[in-house]
C-alpha cells in the first residue's frame, strides 16, 4: 500500500505557525535555454567534462548551470559558484527542464525555485522526473531543501510549492538536509 509523506513530522510545526502572508506567495517563470546563456570556456583539464553556463533569471538574478559526469548542478545569485547548491545534484544521471519556477513573497522577492530534473536512476533508459526545490539566500544559504518525485505524484507541483512556501525561509543550509516529499519511489513499489 502506498504511503503519502507530504511533510515529515519534524516540519509539521512550521506549517502551523505560518504568517498570513504565506497565502499571498506567488510564482513567476523564466526559461533556462543553455544555447541562449553565456558559456564559460571549457576547462580541458576537467576530468568530468561538461561546462558552465550563466543564464538570466527572474529580475536579472544570475542562474549558474553546471554539467559534469552527465549530471546538472544549478545555483543562483552573483556568488552562485560558492553556494551549497553549486555542488548539489541528484545521484542518477540527469538533465534539466527549460522552465524554472520562482516562488515570490508578497513583495515580489524570490525566496525559492522549483526546477524539474529528468533522471535515469537504473541506467535502463527509464526516465523519472524529480522536482528540486532550492532555497535562495546569500552567504551559503542557497541550497536544495526538498525533492518531489513528479513521476508518481500527480500533484507534484502543488507539493513542491507547499514545501517552498512553508520551509524555504527557515531552512538552514549549513545544518538542515533536503528531504523527499510526497510519494517516493519506495512507496510506489509497495
URZIFEN-V603624 format. One line per field, one symbol per residue. phi: phi as a letter, one per 30 degrees, with the letter a starting at -180 (. if undefined). A space follows every 50 residues. Layout:
phi: ???
//
This chain:
phi: .dcccdbeeeceddddcddededcdbbbbbcccedccdcdedddcddcii abbccccehiddcccbbahibcbbbbjdcedcdeedccadddeabcddcc ccccdedjddbabbbdccbbdcicicdccbdccbdcadhiccadcabbdd dbcdcedddddddedcbedcdcddcccdbdbidceddddd
//
